[in-house]
Amino acid sequence: MKQNYRKATLVLEDGSEFTGYSFGYEGPVAGEIVFNTAMTGYPESLTDPSYRGQILVLTYPSIGNYGVPGKHTENGMLRYFESEHAHISALIISTYSAKYNHREAVKSLGQWLKEEKVPALFGIDTRKLTKIIRMKGAMLAKIVFGEDIPFYDPNRENLVDQVSIKKRVVYGNGKHKILLVDCGVKNNIIRYLLRYDTTVIRVPWDYDYSNEDYDGLFISNGPGDPAICTPTISHLKSSIEEDRPVFGICLGHQLVALASGANTYKLKFGHRSHNQPVLQVGTKKAYLTSQNHGYAVDNDTIPHGWEPYFINLNDKTSEGTRHARKPIFTTQFHPEASSGPTDTAFLFGEFIREIEEWKKEKL
């Protein structure tokens, strides 16, 4: 089988090299290499805007066996994807299954990646590659087809601006108005919000929403360094001074923290898996969560008036904060996980309850 595929080389910043076989778009690419431990859900992961600029390594040994679903729409969004197209820079796997079998599949993974212009290699020792990343941390990498190219650090760019929508979009026609600041939102977040009799008003990451009429503010996930999003942080500072409910997920968690006066930092490895355990502070409740981020909030810099909401049980990093008096809370993990555990999906209900209480107090 391998003789039918063109060879290419994966080169890491530390000098490590791996020879693989191309089954996607055949073009050189550079970015930050990270890994994901999920067993399923590659259509969702590859279309997650939080992976923008990254070369993604899937640790599960066999990928492609259920193909890629069709582009069916629901509520104005693609039903089986997290955005309109793939956002990863490249894909690295161990074994590729060109033959696929699933009732919703319309094409192979390789066909889809070629259409999306995403390079992909199989035949890579992903266990060895993952061990290198686990020892040395996330690093820059590139895929070359003969002629060399330079390394590229995507975190120096405003990745959020690249993945956010450019104009206001409205979903649903419910009684609760949710203003969603799109920093790279996953479709499943919108799907969850629409379950609660809501109107979701999706706006660009740098949108000035001071004149918008809304009941609750939602700050989405997204890629890259949160400190680059200065307009969003500025708008959030004003929002925090109000008593209106606010819910932030992933990058949204980091942006709310920065607006409150806390600091963020880049994690050595990042958290990119479907099995991260978190503890709800003040309880004995632990949950398995899906995560995809390379930055974290510094617990030691959370200001007075705020408190930890969730803590990562593996490395004790911040997994959420909440305001001591106001209906503002955040999570670093994804309660809407697709694919992945939905143990914490109840937090969307908590957000709606906060909105209902806020609206009652306004009367």
C-alpha positions in Angstrom: 0.0 0.0 0.0 2.7 2.5 0.9 4.3 2.4 -2.5 1.2 4.1 -3.9 1.8 7.2 -1.7 4.4 9.9 -2.0 7.0 10.2 0.8 7.4 13.3 2.9 9.4 14.3 6.0 8.1 15.6 9.3 10.9 17.8 10.9 10.7 19.0 14.5 12.3 22.1 16.0 14.6 19.9 18.1 16.0 18.2 14.9 14.0 15.0 15.1 12.8 13.7 11.7 10.1 11.2 10.7 9.5 9.9 7.2 5.8 9.3 6.4 3.5 8.8 3.4 1.2 11.6 2.1 -2.5 10.9 1.9 -3.7 14.5 2.0 -2.9 17.7 0.1 0.7 17.5 -1.2 2.3 20.8 -0.1 4.9 21.9 2.5 3.5 23.4 5.7 4.8 24.6 9.0 3.2 25.2 12.4 3.1 24.1 16.1 2.9 20.4 16.6 0.5 19.1 19.3 -1.2 15.8 19.9 -4.8 14.7 20.7 -5.6 11.4 22.6 -9.2 11.0 21.4 -10.2 7.6 20.0 -12.9 9.1 17.8 -14.1 12.4 16.5 -11.6 13.4 13.8 -14.1 15.4 11.7 -14.9 17.4 14.7 -11.3 17.9 15.9 -10.0 18.9 12.4 -12.7 21.5 12.1 -12.2 22.9 15.6 -11.0 26.6 15.1 -8.9 26.2 18.3 -6.4 24.1 16.2 -5.7 26.9 13.8 -2.0 26.9 12.8 -1.3 23.5 14.4 0.1 20.3 13.1 -2.1 17.7 14.8 -0.9 14.3 15.9 -3.7 11.8 16.6 -2.4 9.2 19.0 -5.1 6.6 18.3 -3.4 4.1 16.0 -5.9 3.7 13.2 -7.7 6.7 11.6 -10.1 7.0 8.7 -12.2 3.9 9.1 -15.5 5.7 9.3 -14.7 8.3 6.5 -16.1 11.8 6.5 -19.8 12.7 6.7 -21.7 14.9 4.2 -22.3 18.6 4.7 -25.8 18.5 6.0 -27.0 21.8 7.6 -29.1 22.3 10.7 -29.9 25.7 12.2 -27.6 27.3 9.7 -24.6 25.2 10.7 -23.0 22.0 9.4 -24.4 19.2 11.5 -21.3 16.9 11.8 -18.6 19.5 11.9 -17.5 22.2 14.3 -17.0 24.9 11.6 -17.3 25.3 7.9 -13.8 23.9 7.1 -10.7 22.2 8.5 -8.5 24.5 10.6 -5.5 22.4 11.3 -2.3 23.0 9.3 -1.6 19.3 8.9 -2.5 15.9 10.2 -0.1 13.2 11.4 -1.3 9.6 12.1 0.1 6.1 12.4 -2.2 4.0 10.2 -4.5 5.3 7.6 -7.7 3.4 6.6 -8.5 4.4 3.0 -11.5 2.1 3.1 -14.3 3.4 5.2 -17.7 2.3 6.3 -20.3 4.4 8.0 -24.0 5.2 7.2 -23.2 9.0 7.1 -19.9 8.8 5.2 -19.7 10.3 1.7 -15.9 10.3 1.2 -12.6 9.1 2.6 -10.6 11.2 5.0 -7.8 11.5 2.4 -10.2 12.9 -0.2 -11.6 15.4 2.2 -8.1 16.6 3.3 -7.1 17.1 -0.3 -10.2 19.2 -0.9 -9.5 21.2 2.3 -5.8 21.6 1.2 -4.6 20.0 4.4 -1.3 18.0 4.2 -1.4 14.6 6.0 1.1 11.9 6.7 0.6 8.3 7.8 3.3 5.6 8.7 4.7 7.8 11.4 5.6 6.3 14.8 3.1 8.4 16.7 4.0 6.8 20.1 7.7 7.9 19.7 6.6 11.3 18.4 4.2 11.8 21.3 6.9 10.9 23.8 9.2 13.5 22.3 6.5 16.2 22.7 5.7 15.0 26.2 9.4 15.3 27.2 10.2 18.6 25.5 6.8 20.3 25.2 4.9 21.5 22.2 7.3 22.8 19.6 7.4 24.1 16.0 7.4 21.5 13.2 7.2 21.3 9.4 6.3 18.9 6.7 8.6 19.0 3.6 8.3 17.4 0.2 12.0 17.6 -0.8 12.6 21.4 -0.8 13.0 22.8 2.8 10.9 25.5 4.3 11.4 27.6 7.5 9.7 26.9 10.8 6.7 29.1 11.6 5.2 30.1 15.0 1.4 30.6 14.6 1.1 32.0 18.1 2.8 35.3 17.0 -0.2 36.0 14.8 -3.8 37.0 15.6 -5.3 33.6 15.0 -8.6 34.6 16.5 -9.1 37.3 13.7 -8.5 34.5 11.2 -11.2 32.2 12.4 -13.9 34.6 13.7 -16.9 35.6 11.6 -16.7 39.0 9.9 -20.3 40.1 10.4 -23.2 39.7 12.8 -25.3 36.5 12.5 -28.5 35.5 14.4 -29.7 31.9 15.2 -33.0 31.0 16.7 -35.9 33.1 17.9 -36.2 32.3 21.6 -37.0 34.5 24.6 -33.4 34.7 26.0 -31.0 36.8 24.0 -27.5 35.5 24.1 -24.7 37.7 22.7 -22.0 35.3 21.6 -18.5 36.8 21.0 -17.0 34.5 18.3 -13.3 34.0 18.9 -13.4 30.7 17.0 -16.6 29.2 18.3 -17.4 25.5 17.8 -20.8 24.8 16.3 -21.8 22.6 19.2 -21.7 25.5 21.6 -24.4 27.2 19.5 -26.4 24.0 19.3 -26.4 23.7 23.1 -27.4 27.3 23.6 -30.3 26.9 21.2 -31.7 24.1 23.3 -32.8 26.6 25.9 -35.3 28.8 24.1 -32.7 31.3 23.1 -31.8 33.8 20.3 -28.1 33.6 19.7 -26.5 36.7 18.3 -23.1 35.8 17.0 -20.7 38.7 16.6 -17.0 39.1 15.6 -14.3 38.8 18.2 -13.6 42.6 18.2 -17.2 43.7 18.0 -18.3 46.7 20.2 -21.5 45.3 21.7 -22.0 48.2 24.1 -25.2 49.2 22.3 -26.6 45.7 21.8 -29.7 44.5 23.6 -29.0 41.1 25.2 -29.6 39.1 28.4 -26.4 37.1 28.7 -22.9 37.4 27.3 -21.0 34.3 26.0 -17.3 34.3 25.1 -16.3 31.4 23.0 -13.3 29.2 22.5 -10.6 30.0 20.0 -6.9 29.6 19.1 -3.6 31.2 20.1 -2.4 33.7 22.7 -5.3 35.4 24.5 -3.2 38.5 25.2 -3.4 39.4 21.5 -7.2 40.0 21.8 -7.0 43.4 23.3 -10.3 44.8 21.9 -12.2 41.8 23.4 -10.5 42.2 26.7 -11.3 46.0 26.7 -15.0 45.3 26.0 -15.1 42.6 28.7 -13.7 45.0 31.4 -16.9 47.0 30.9 -19.1 43.9 30.9 -17.6 42.7 34.2 -18.6 46.0 35.9 -22.2 45.2 35.1 -24.3 42.5 36.8 -25.4 40.8 33.6 -24.6 37.0 33.3 -21.4 36.1 31.5 -20.1 32.6 30.5 -16.7 32.0 29.0 -15.3 28.7 27.6 -11.7 27.9 26.8 -10.2 31.1 25.3 -13.2 32.8 26.7 -12.1 31.7 30.2 -8.7 33.2 29.6 -10.1 36.5 28.2 -12.5 37.0 31.1 -9.5 36.3 33.5 -7.3 38.9 31.7 -10.2 41.4 31.8 -10.5 40.8 35.6 -6.8 41.5 36.2 -5.4 38.0 36.2 -2.5 36.8 34.0 -2.2 33.9 31.5 0.9 31.9 30.4 1.7 29.3 27.8 1.6 25.7 28.9 4.6 23.5 28.2 2.4 20.7 26.7 -1.1 22.1 26.4 -4.2 20.1 27.2 -5.6 18.4 24.1 -7.6 15.3 25.0 -11.1 13.9 25.9 -10.2 12.6 29.3 -8.9 15.5 31.5 -10.2 15.2 35.1 -11.3 18.4 36.8 -12.5 19.0 40.4 -15.3 21.4 41.1 -13.9 23.5 43.9 -15.7 23.3 47.2 -17.2 19.9 46.4 -16.0 16.3 46.0 -17.3 16.2 42.4 -14.9 15.4 39.7 -15.7 15.3 36.0 -14.0 14.0 32.8 -13.7 16.8 30.3 -12.7 17.5 26.7 -10.0 20.2 26.2 -8.0 21.9 23.5 -5.8 24.8 24.6 -2.2 25.8 24.8 -2.5 28.7 27.4 -3.8 28.8 30.9 -4.8 31.2 33.6 -2.3 31.7 36.4 -4.2 30.7 39.6 -1.9 32.9 41.8 -3.0 36.1 40.0 -6.8 35.7 40.3 -7.8 39.0 41.8 -9.9 39.7 45.0 -13.6 39.1 44.3 -12.9 36.1 42.1 -12.5 32.5 43.0 -11.4 29.2 41.4 -14.4 27.2 40.0 -12.7 24.1 38.7 -9.1 22.8 39.1 -7.3 20.3 36.8 -6.6 17.1 38.9 -3.5 16.2 36.8 -1.5 19.4 37.1 -3.6 21.7 39.3 -4.0 24.3 36.6 -7.0 26.6 36.4 -10.1 25.0 34.8 -12.5 27.8 35.6 -13.2 30.9 37.7 -16.3 32.7 38.9 -17.1 36.0 40.5 -17.9 35.9 44.2 -21.0 38.1 43.8 -21.9 38.5 40.2 -23.3 35.9 37.7 -20.0 35.5 35.9 -18.3 32.1 35.5 -15.9 30.4 33.1 -14.5 27.0 32.2 -11.2 26.1 30.5 -12.7 22.8 29.3 -15.5 22.2 26.8 -18.9 21.4 28.4 -20.3 21.0 24.9 -17.6 18.5 23.8 -18.0 17.0 20.4 -16.7 14.5 20.3 -15.9 13.8 24.0 -17.6 13.5 27.4 -20.5 15.8 28.2 -20.4 15.4 31.9 -20.4 19.1 32.4 -23.1 20.1 29.9 -25.3 21.1 32.8 -23.3 24.4 32.9 -25.3 25.6 30.0 -28.4 25.2 32.1 -26.7 27.1 34.9 -26.0 29.9 32.5 -29.7 30.1 31.5 -30.8 30.0 35.1 -28.5 32.9 35.9 -30.1 34.8 33.0 -33.6 34.0 34.2 -32.7 35.3 37.7 -31.2 38.5 36.3 -34.3 39.2 34.2 -36.5 38.7 37.2 -34.5 41.2 39.2 -34.8 43.7 36.3 -38.6 43.7 36.6 
